[in-house]
Amino acid sequence: MDDVLRFIYEYRNEIFIIILSVFLGIEVISHVPAVLHTPLMSGANAIHGVVIIGSIIVMGHAHETLPKVLGFIAVILGTLNVVGGFVVTDRMLEMFRKKKSK
């Protein structure tokens, strides 16, 4: 428990910035009009692609277990976001296609 408290005290500024970033991201995304969701999803897919590549690089250079585990988790979560983003983008674009007439 002392290690956790020491970690929180040592990295309190970084933890504060992460918490503020989460709330700011939620606030910004919740006010985006529906028309802009597809372009934003494409941008998010590109960012998560960079996260996946960075995670693979970190795992390749890691010699300890913790960086390998964190890199693996980042690869899995980034891949889920990319695949989910493509699925959502495809479904949204499907709404704008004309129906085939019989």
Residue, then its C-alpha position, 0 to 999 in steps of 0.5 A: m500500500d505504501d508503494v501505491l501511495r508513493f507512486i501516486y504522490e510521485y506522479r500526481n501531476e501526470i495523474f492529474i493531467i490524465i484525469l483532466s484529459v479524460f474529462l475534456g475528451i468526454e466533453v468534446i466528443s459529446h458535443v460533436p455533431a453527427v455529421l462529423h462522426t465519420p471523419l473523426m472515426s477515421g482520425a481515431n483509427a489512424i491514431h490507434g494505428v500509431v498506438i499499435i505500432g508504438s506498442i509493438i516497438v515497445m514490446g520488441h525492446a522490452h526485457e522485463t515482464l511489465p512492459k511486455v504485458l502493457g504493450f500486449i494490452a495496448v496492442i489488443l485494445g488498439t486493435l479493438n478500437v481500429v476494428g470497431g471504428f471501421v465497423v461503425t464507419d462502414r455502418m454509417l456510410e451504409m446509411f448514405r448508399k442508395k437502396k437497390s431497386k428490384 
